[in-house]
Amino acid sequence: MYKTSFLGLVGVCVLSLALPSPSVSGAESLVFDFSPDPLAKFRKAPDPPAAAEEQSAAETEEAVAADARLLTSGNGLRLDFERLEARPGERWIEGSVRLRPTRVGLESCKLTAALFRPGESQPVAEITVTPIDERGRLRVDLRRHGLAKARFRVTLTEGDQVTGSVEAFLSARSPERPLDPDMRIPVEIDVPDGIDAARSWPVTFGVPFPAGALWDTAGLRVVDGKGTELPSQCEVTGLWAPEGSVKWVRFDALVNSKDGCYVQVAGESKRSNPAKAITLKSHGDDIVVDTGAAVYVLGLGPSPIKEIRSGDRVVATCQGTRGLYVVDQNGNAASASADGEDMCIEAVGPVAACVKFEGFYRREDGQQVGRHTTRVELFAGQPFAKVTHTFTITNDTNEIWFQDISWELAVTAGAKPKA
């Protein structure tokens, strides 16, 4: 069961899933990597091998050559695979390459990898490289070509003569129970006491998927109990393996609590947009976000939110305020600083937008007393912002601690203000 609860201004989701257990394109389906090990310089150089170690290495070499899963010919090329299959959530089958050319130098060698459909002689993918080292890695992706099984061949050519060849049969496992077409995953909306219903309200929730069940989010959409699509956007937040299948998807949707909410597995289609999609525009060094109900001006400096406007009226501004600030045990203040601060857009709509700020709190003399990560999330059709602020202590807390962490903005009073 899925359960979303409205806490404060947006929905927070607590999930558990028992789904039935196909594709995102990778870069290339055949990859050789002879780049040096980036950690090699930190490792102690091995001692010269003793006779017993040399014998063990020779036995290992013989074991690789005798691997019954591989058809090896010639002495110039050896491959080693831990597994000859990609598990349901994995994209790549990985192995190691060892070369021992005897006729020419590496610069005159060619290493060719080819992938074949079972029973066919024309490869579906092929790559030829000039190796730069005698040892390397290789990766093979069957899923890019929709292959459950394939014949794989690597050959070493020294000059104009093939001196080594290895063949193997590879496979890519499918999930035990694929997602059913038009499957609906229920999302329970838990409305707080005292609220009859929420309409077109922004809710954020996450959905996990079993290994190998989902490779692309293009076929996911959010619908109500009648099957009517709701304005939504989604992003992948976790994979089962590097470039593997989708493990977690985050959704932002505008829901009507009485009509129900579901994530539907459908064919690839364009998602529904809200009546007034949220927009982001650059204005000088600032980012202007228009939700349709309010306009937020975001930028670097003491306050990530510089100004909030409703129509032609400015309802809040950072002018003349301290913005984000902290006060230490001695009463010394420090404000968020644009010096060294980063601002990046993490989500661009149409339902939700998020801008992240990372920077330091500095005193007037420039001394750093802490670091902040502040995210400002805004939603289509809503005037409010959801702010997540993380304060990181960067100094010895035996020497400095804080009595106040605040955000100060100047707010214009309404027609009938009251405290």
C-alpha positions in Angstrom: 0.0 0.0 0.0 1.1 3.6 -0.6 0.2 6.3 1.7 0.7 10.1 1.3 0.1 12.4 4.2 -0.3 16.2 4.0 2.2 17.7 6.4 2.4 21.5 6.3 2.2 22.7 2.7 3.0 19.6 0.6 2.4 15.9 0.7 4.9 13.6 2.2 4.8 9.9 1.2 5.5 6.7 3.2 5.7 3.7 0.9 5.9 0.0 0.8 5.5 -2.1 -2.3 4.8 -5.6 -3.4 4.7 -5.1 -7.2 5.0 -7.7 -9.9 8.4 -7.9 -10.8 11.8 -3.1 -20.5 14.3 0.3 -22.1 16.8 3.2 -21.5 19.4 3.5 -24.2 23.0 3.3 -23.0 25.9 5.0 -24.7 27.4 2.1 -26.7 26.5 -1.5 -26.4 30.2 -2.6 -26.6 32.9 -0.8 -24.6 36.6 -1.5 -24.1 38.3 0.3 -21.3 42.1 0.3 -21.0 42.4 3.4 -18.9 44.7 3.1 -15.9 43.3 2.3 -12.5 42.8 5.7 -10.8 43.7 4.1 -7.4 46.8 2.3 -8.6 49.2 5.1 -7.4 47.8 4.7 -3.8 48.5 1.0 -3.7 51.8 -0.5 -2.6 53.8 -1.9 -5.5 53.7 -5.8 -5.3 56.9 -7.6 -4.4 58.5 -9.7 -7.1 56.6 -13.0 -7.4 58.1 -16.0 -5.8 58.2 -19.4 -7.6 54.9 -20.5 -5.9 53.2 -17.3 -6.9 54.4 -17.6 -10.4 53.0 -21.1 -10.5 49.7 -19.9 -9.0 49.4 -17.2 -11.7 50.1 -19.8 -14.4 47.4 -22.0 -12.9 45.0 -19.1 -12.9 45.8 -18.4 -16.5 45.2 -22.0 -17.4 41.9 -21.9 -15.5 40.8 -18.8 -17.5 41.8 -20.5 -20.7 40.0 -23.7 -19.7 36.7 -21.9 -18.7 34.1 -24.2 -20.3 31.8 -21.3 -20.8 34.2 -19.7 -23.2 35.5 -21.0 -26.6 39.1 -19.8 -26.6 41.6 -20.2 -29.4 45.2 -18.9 -29.7 47.4 -17.7 -27.0 47.3 -13.9 -27.5 43.9 -13.2 -25.9 42.1 -14.2 -22.7 38.7 -13.1 -21.3 37.4 -13.6 -17.9 33.7 -13.1 -16.8 32.3 -13.5 -13.4 28.9 -13.9 -14.9 27.7 -14.3 -18.5 24.4 -12.8 -17.8 22.9 -9.5 -16.8 20.6 -9.8 -13.8 17.1 -8.2 -14.1 18.1 -4.8 -12.8 21.5 -4.7 -14.6 22.3 -3.4 -18.1 26.0 -4.3 -18.4 27.8 -7.7 -18.5 31.4 -7.0 -17.5 34.6 -8.9 -18.0 38.4 -8.5 -18.0 40.7 -8.6 -21.0 44.3 -9.8 -21.0 46.5 -9.5 -24.1 49.8 -11.2 -24.9 50.9 -10.2 -28.4 54.0 -12.0 -29.6 54.4 -10.8 -33.2 54.0 -7.0 -33.0 53.7 -4.3 -30.4 50.4 -3.1 -29.0 50.3 -0.1 -31.3 50.0 -2.5 -34.2 47.3 -4.7 -32.7 43.6 -4.5 -33.2 41.0 -5.7 -30.8 37.5 -6.4 -32.2 34.3 -7.2 -30.3 31.1 -8.3 -32.1 27.6 -9.1 -30.9 25.3 -11.5 -32.8 21.8 -12.6 -32.6 21.6 -16.4 -32.1 21.9 -18.2 -35.4 22.9 -15.1 -37.4 26.3 -14.2 -38.9 25.8 -10.5 -39.3 26.7 -8.6 -36.1 24.1 -6.3 -34.5 27.0 -4.3 -33.0 30.8 -4.3 -33.6 33.7 -2.2 -32.3 37.4 -2.2 -33.1 40.0 -0.5 -31.0 43.8 -0.3 -30.7 44.7 -1.4 -27.1 47.0 0.8 -25.1 47.6 -1.7 -22.3 47.8 -5.5 -22.0 45.1 -5.5 -19.4 41.6 -3.8 -19.6 37.9 -4.2 -19.0 35.0 -4.7 -21.4 31.3 -4.2 -21.1 28.5 -5.6 -23.1 24.9 -4.4 -23.3 22.3 -6.8 -24.8 19.3 -4.7 -23.7 20.1 -1.9 -26.1 19.3 -4.3 -28.9 16.4 -6.0 -27.2 18.3 -9.3 -26.9 17.6 -11.9 -24.3 20.5 -14.1 -25.6 23.4 -13.3 -27.9 26.7 -14.7 -29.2 29.7 -12.6 -28.3 33.1 -12.7 -30.0 36.4 -10.9 -29.4 39.4 -11.3 -31.7 43.0 -10.1 -31.4 44.7 -9.2 -34.7 48.5 -8.7 -34.7 49.3 -6.9 -37.9 47.2 -8.8 -40.5 47.0 -12.1 -38.6 44.4 -13.2 -36.0 46.3 -14.6 -33.0 43.5 -14.9 -30.4 39.8 -15.4 -30.3 37.2 -15.9 -27.6 33.5 -16.6 -28.0 30.7 -16.9 -25.4 27.0 -16.9 -25.2 25.5 -14.1 -23.1 22.1 -13.5 -21.7 20.0 -10.7 -20.1 17.4 -11.9 -17.6 13.9 -10.4 -17.6 12.1 -9.7 -14.4 10.1 -12.7 -13.0 6.9 -10.7 -13.2 6.9 -7.8 -15.6 4.7 -4.8 -15.0 1.2 -5.3 -16.5 0.1 -2.8 -19.2 -2.4 -0.3 -17.7 -1.5 -1.4 -14.2 -2.5 1.1 -11.5 -0.5 1.6 -8.3 -2.8 3.3 -5.7 -1.5 6.3 -3.8 -3.6 7.0 -0.6 -4.1 10.7 0.2 -4.4 11.3 3.9 -6.1 14.7 4.4 -5.5 16.3 7.8 -8.3 16.7 10.3 -10.4 19.8 9.7 -9.9 19.8 6.0 -12.8 18.4 3.9 -10.9 17.9 0.7 -7.9 19.2 -1.2 -8.3 20.2 -4.8 -5.4 20.7 -7.3 -3.1 20.4 -4.4 0.6 19.7 -4.9 1.7 16.3 -3.5 5.1 14.8 -3.7 5.6 11.1 -3.4 7.9 8.3 -4.4 7.3 4.9 -6.0 9.8 2.0 -5.9 9.9 -0.6 -8.7 11.3 -4.1 -8.7 14.6 -4.9 -10.5 14.2 -5.0 -14.2 10.5 -4.0 -14.2 11.0 -0.4 -15.4 13.6 1.1 -17.7 11.9 4.3 -18.8 9.5 6.6 -17.1 7.9 7.8 -20.4 5.0 5.3 -19.9 4.1 6.5 -16.3 1.3 8.9 -15.6 -0.8 10.0 -12.6 -4.6 9.5 -12.9 -7.6 9.8 -10.6 -10.1 7.0 -9.8 -12.0 7.6 -13.1 -8.8 7.3 -15.1 -8.6 11.1 -15.8 -5.0 12.1 -16.1 -3.7 14.6 -13.5 -1.0 17.2 -14.1 2.2 15.6 -13.0 6.0 15.4 -13.6 8.4 12.7 -12.5 12.1 12.0 -12.3 14.2 8.9 -11.6 15.9 9.1 -8.2 17.5 5.7 -8.0 18.7 2.8 -10.2 19.3 -0.9 -9.4 22.8 -0.7 -11.0 24.9 1.8 -13.0 22.7 2.6 -16.0 20.4 -0.2 -14.8 16.6 -0.4 -14.4 14.7 2.2 -12.4 14.5 1.6 -8.7 12.7 4.8 -7.5 10.7 7.5 -9.2 9.7 10.7 -7.6 6.4 12.3 -8.6 5.0 15.8 -8.2 1.3 15.9 -9.0 -1.7 18.2 -8.5 -4.4 16.0 -6.9 -8.0 16.1 -5.8 -8.2 14.1 -2.6 -11.8 12.9 -3.1 -11.2 11.6 -6.6 -8.3 9.2 -5.7 -4.8 9.0 -7.0 -3.0 6.3 -8.9 0.3 5.9 -10.8 -0.7 4.2 -14.1 1.7 2.1 -16.3 0.6 3.1 -19.8 2.0 3.4 -23.2 4.3 6.3 -23.9 2.4 9.5 -24.0 2.7 13.2 -23.3 1.8 14.0 -19.7 -1.0 16.4 -18.8 0.1 19.9 -17.8 -1.7 22.2 -15.3 -3.9 25.0 -16.7 -1.0 27.4 -15.8 2.3 25.7 -15.9 5.1 26.9 -13.7 7.8 28.9 -15.6 11.4 29.8 -14.9 13.3 32.6 -16.6 16.7 34.1 -16.1 16.8 37.8 -15.3 20.4 39.0 -15.0 21.9 36.9 -12.2 18.5 36.1 -10.8 15.9 33.4 -11.6 12.3 34.5 -11.8 9.7 31.7 -11.1 6.0 32.3 -12.0 3.6 29.9 -10.4 0.5 31.5 -11.8 -0.4 32.6 -8.3 2.8 34.4 -7.3 6.1 35.4 -8.8 9.3 34.6 -6.9 12.7 36.3 -7.6 15.5 34.0 -6.5 19.2 34.8 -6.4 22.6 34.6 -4.7 23.4 36.5 -1.6 22.0 36.9 1.9 18.5 35.7 0.9 17.8 33.0 -1.7 14.3 34.6 -2.0 14.8 38.2 -3.0 11.3 39.2 -3.7 7.7 37.8 -3.8 5.1 39.4 -6.0 1.3 38.9 -6.3 0.2 40.6 -9.4 1.7 44.1 -9.4 2.1 44.2 -5.7 5.4 43.3 -3.8 4.3 41.2 -0.8 7.8 40.4 0.5 11.4 41.6 -0.1 14.8 41.0 1.3 15.7 44.7 0.9 16.8 46.1 4.3 16.8 42.7 6.0 19.4 40.2 7.1 18.1 37.4 5.0 19.5 34.0 6.2 21.6 34.7 9.3 23.0 33.0 12.4 24.0 34.5 15.8 26.7 32.8 17.8 27.0 32.6 21.6 28.7 36.0 21.8 26.0 37.7 19.8 28.1 38.0 16.6 26.0 37.7 13.5 26.8 36.1 10.1 24.7 36.1 7.0 24.6 33.9 3.9 27.1 35.2 1.4 27.2 35.2 -2.4 31.0 34.7 -2.1 31.6 31.1 -3.2 27.8 30.4 -3.4 26.3 28.1 -6.0 22.8 28.2 -7.4 21.4 25.5 -9.6 18.0 24.5 -11.0 17.0 21.0 -10.0 13.5 20.8 -11.4 11.9 23.0 -14.1 8.2 22.1 -14.1 5.5 22.1 -15.4 4.1 21.2 -12.0 7.0 21.9 -9.7 10.3 23.8 -9.8 13.2 23.6 -7.4 16.2 25.8 -7.1 19.1 24.8 -4.8 21.6 27.2 -3.1 24.8 26.1 -1.5 27.1 28.6 0.2 28.6 29.9 3.5 27.5 32.0 6.3 30.1 34.8 6.7 30.8 37.5 9.2 31.4 41.1 8.0 35.2 40.3 8.0 34.5 37.3 5.6 35.2 34.6 8.2 33.1 31.4 7.6 31.1 30.2 10.5 28.9 27.6 8.8 27.5 26.3 5.5 24.0 26.1 4.2 22.1 24.1 1.6 18.8 25.7 0.8 16.2 24.4 -1.6 13.2 26.5 -2.7 10.4 24.5 -4.2 7.4 26.1 -5.9 4.3 24.6 -7.4 1.9 25.5 -10.3 -1.1 27.5 -9.2 0.1 28.0 -5.6 1.4 31.1 -3.9 3.5 29.4 -1.2 7.0 28.0 -1.3 8.4 24.9 0.4 11.8 25.6 1.8 14.3 23.0 3.0 17.3 24.4 4.8 20.3 22.4 6.0 22.8 24.1 8.3 26.3 22.5 8.4 28.6 23.4 11.2 32.1 23.9 9.9 34.0 25.1 13.0 34.9 23.5 16.3 31.8 23.6 18.5 33.9 24.0 21.6 34.8 27.4 20.3 31.6 28.5 18.6 28.0 27.6 18.9 24.8 29.3 17.9 21.8 30.7 19.7 19.8 31.8 16.6 19.4 30.6 13.0 16.8 32.6 11.1 15.6 33.9 7.8 14.4 37.5 7.7 12.2 39.1 5.0 10.3 42.4 5.0 6.5 41.7 4.4 4.0 44.2 3.2 0.9 44.3 5.4 -2.4 43.2 3.9 -5.7 45.0 4.1 -6.6 43.6 7.5 -3.3 42.5 9.1 -3.4 40.7 12.4 -0.8 38.8 14.4 
